[in-house]
Amino acid sequence: MTKKSFLSKNEILKQEFNSIREIVSNVLRSNNDLQFVDDLTQEVCLILLSQEDESIMTIYEQGYFKFYVARIVTNQVLSNTSPFHKKYRQRVPQIDLTTEDYNPLIDKVWIDIHHLLTKKERDIVYLRYVYGLKPSQISEAKGISTRQVYKHLQRIRGYLKKKYK
């Protein structure tokens, strides 16, 4: 099956974008990672854009484009060293909660954090307790001193301890 077409690489990607997204969705659905559909779609498009124009055009004209995309997607999802894994999955905490582990107090605390703190403080809490970054890494990422990070965290912990004990 060959497609007689003389589309450029960019035109092929525009035309096949929905197919790429569908393939990404199918692979991620089987791995329970549907929250990464947009991110992986973007990664796949970047990979395809970095390929030689002629190779993408040839693969498309010979009718192997979807297979090629599926192979890229599965390599990205199944590899622990892929750019996708390093950028996205490695940063999200993989926590499996059962109904016995659920504590409604945690939801109240997060709601308080969301409503009572400034954006800067919310970012610090999020980077510290969701992504597990060290205060020095947070200070570097946010462009503030490590001492300020410690002060914010200490003040927030004190407030939460007082309120929820």
Secondary structure, DSSP 8 states (H G I E B T S, - for coil): --------HHHHHHHHHHHHHHHHHHHHHHTT-GGGHHHHHHHHHHHHHHS-HHHHHHHHHTT-HHHHHHHHHHHHHH-SSSHHHHHTGGGS------GGG--HHHHHHHHHHHHHS-HHHHHHHHHHHTS---HHHHHHHHTS-HHHHHHHHHHHHHHHHHHH-
